[in-house]
Amino acid sequence: MRFKQEDCADTLHLIVAFLLFDGRQNEITFEMMNDEGAFPTLVELIQGRKDDEAGLHRMLLELLYEMSRIQRLRPEDLSPHLLLTRRLHADKAAQC
């Protein structure tokens, strides 16, 4: 999963929606994404697209949350992004 900040928001929205749908039906999707190193890419997209479409930003956060909920992340996945992950989990807990 390799995206650049300049990728079209509509394309990213479609891909993220598909990954969320598929991953919620088949948890192996999230495991495969984690094995392929998608976590840092998702964090970069979330950080770089804060001011873009709110729906896309929320879906990126949901995808990141689902990946980290399904499978334990490696320390190297978390080290540069630990604060964002903690904030994400706190936001999800507050919604419940």
C-alpha positions in Angstrom: 0.0 0.0 0.0 1.9 3.0 -1.3 0.2 6.3 -1.6 1.6 9.8 -2.0 0.1 12.9 -0.4 -0.9 14.2 -3.8 -3.0 11.1 -4.6 -6.6 12.0 -5.4 -8.9 12.1 -2.4 -11.7 10.3 -4.2 -9.4 7.4 -5.1 -8.1 7.1 -1.6 -11.6 7.3 -0.2 -12.6 4.3 -2.4 -9.6 2.3 -1.5 -9.9 2.9 2.2 -13.6 2.1 2.1 -12.9 -1.2 0.3 -10.1 -2.1 2.8 -12.4 -1.3 5.8 -15.3 -3.4 4.3 -13.1 -6.3 3.4 -11.1 -6.2 6.6 -14.2 -6.2 8.7 -15.5 -9.3 6.8 -12.0 -11.0 6.7 -9.6 -10.0 9.4 -6.8 -11.5 7.4 -6.9 -8.3 5.3 -5.8 -6.2 8.3 -3.1 -8.7 9.1 -1.8 -8.7 5.5 -1.8 -4.9 5.6 0.2 -4.9 8.7 2.7 -7.5 7.3 3.1 -5.3 4.3 4.0 -2.3 6.4 0.8 -0.2 5.8 0.7 1.2 9.3 3.4 4.0 8.8 1.8 4.9 5.4 -1.6 5.3 7.0 -0.2 7.5 9.7 1.5 9.7 7.1 -1.7 10.0 5.2 -3.7 10.9 8.3 -1.1 13.5 9.3 -0.8 14.9 5.8 -4.6 15.1 5.1 -5.9 16.6 8.3 -7.4 19.6 6.4 -8.8 17.6 3.5 -12.2 16.0 3.4 -13.3 15.1 6.9 -14.9 11.8 5.8 -11.7 10.6 4.3 -9.7 11.5 7.4 -12.2 9.7 9.6 -12.1 6.6 7.4 -8.3 6.6 7.5 -8.5 6.8 11.3 -10.9 3.9 11.4 -8.7 1.8 9.1 -5.7 2.5 11.4 -7.8 1.6 14.5 -9.0 -1.7 13.0 -5.5 -2.7 12.0 -4.2 -2.1 15.4 -7.2 -3.7 17.1 -6.9 -7.0 15.1 -3.2 -7.6 15.4 -0.5 -6.5 17.7 1.7 -4.0 16.1 5.5 -4.3 16.2 7.5 -1.7 18.2 9.1 -0.4 15.0 5.6 0.4 13.7 4.7 2.4 16.8 7.9 4.3 17.6 7.5 7.4 15.4 3.7 7.4 15.7 3.0 6.4 19.3 1.3 9.6 20.2 -1.1 9.5 17.3 -2.1 5.9 18.1 -2.8 6.7 21.7 -5.0 9.6 20.7 -6.8 7.4 18.2 -7.6 4.8 20.8 -8.7 7.5 23.3 -11.1 9.0 20.6 -12.6 5.6 19.9 -13.1 4.9 23.6 -14.8 8.2 24.1 -17.2 7.4 21.3 -18.4 4.2 22.9 
